[in-house]
Amino acid sequence: MKKNDGGPAFPGSMHDPSCVNFCCYRESGGLTVRRWYASMALQGLCANSSIDLPYDKTAIMALKQADAMIEAENQEEKEYLNLIL
């Protein structure tokens, strides 16, 4: 089962060169929200000199924090919808 990656962090569009029409664009997903959150968490973990873990463990910790953030956002949205519906 695919993990919820939160979708694109910075969605946009780019020219599709396979299209004969000059103004033909396709969506460019780029970085996912999960990877963006993980990179921000990894920055914080690496900046904290009291955390002395191997790189692979630090990366896993950052991904777990990103997953928790996405789950918290989903939970918050569900709670909000329950309030207004």
Secondary structure, DSSP 8 states (H G I E B T S, - for coil): ------SBSS-EEEE-TT-SSTT-EEEE--SBHHHHHHHHHHHHHHH-TT----HHHHHHHHHHHHHHHHHHHHHHHHHHHHHH-
